[in-house]
């Protein structure tokens, strides 16, 4: 008897690491139902149509998702739930990220927050608010693609001002690498918040794919062409992420949820600041408060 399909909902799977993760899943004997969010649906569908995978075994759907817009994120969640129907979600992969700066013209979607903060954390946090009731209990898994850059945030108190949208050319705007580290720091706060919120119902794993010079994210941060023992190829980075789908050797300490690109569970002292529960509560608001602040209620 053929095994039942596993359901995956994913962000950031239209190119780069995310695309490679889905490509590797499509090469497995395990059947998958895949629901992917993408800014350019047609281009993403065309990219996947070029892959040689068994369409009779795997089902792949691409839905529109613009993560810089909280409204688009909410609509994607509603469409994904409609597509799922009674089917539960086995894996929710939160992979999307941007390395842009906090300096932008006024947000076309009306938010006071910077685009990288919305894309790298707030939208995906809202998405999880909408989708978590559909996670397969108690084995559902949330995979948060994180980064060792979280170690670069020495003073979380500056996040209140740094994560706001700054006018282009503003002298107080943080640079690209600072903004990226800050947004990934807040994202990891979110992983810990959801670990507690979903305890007994689903697992939350943060994973670093390592330094991948061949991605658009790396090029945006000036790491294109980097070589050395720490640099990994896109397929290697995707394999690191896929380990978070299947690893079951979790440490006894429930706060040790960070899987490194070399396959080890990081000690807590590396990301100790993200274990602050007051910060977790502050940067992970309720669905209602997000939608009220962003004007997308109803």
LINCORTA-V805142 format. One record per helix or strand of 3 or more residues. SS is the DSSP state (H for helix, E for strand). FROM is the first residue (numbers start at 1). TO is the last residue. If there is no record, write none. Layout:
ss=SS from=FROM to=TO
ss=SS from=FROM to=TO
This chain:
ss=E from=6 to=11
ss=H from=16 to=26
ss=E from=32 to=38
ss=H from=41 to=49
ss=E from=59 to=64
ss=H from=70 to=84
ss=E from=91 to=94
ss=H from=115 to=134
ss=E from=140 to=146
ss=H from=148 to=152
ss=H from=156 to=162
ss=H from=176 to=197
ss=E from=202 to=208
ss=H from=216 to=220
ss=H from=234 to=246
ss=H from=268 to=275
ss=H from=277 to=282
ss=H from=287 to=294
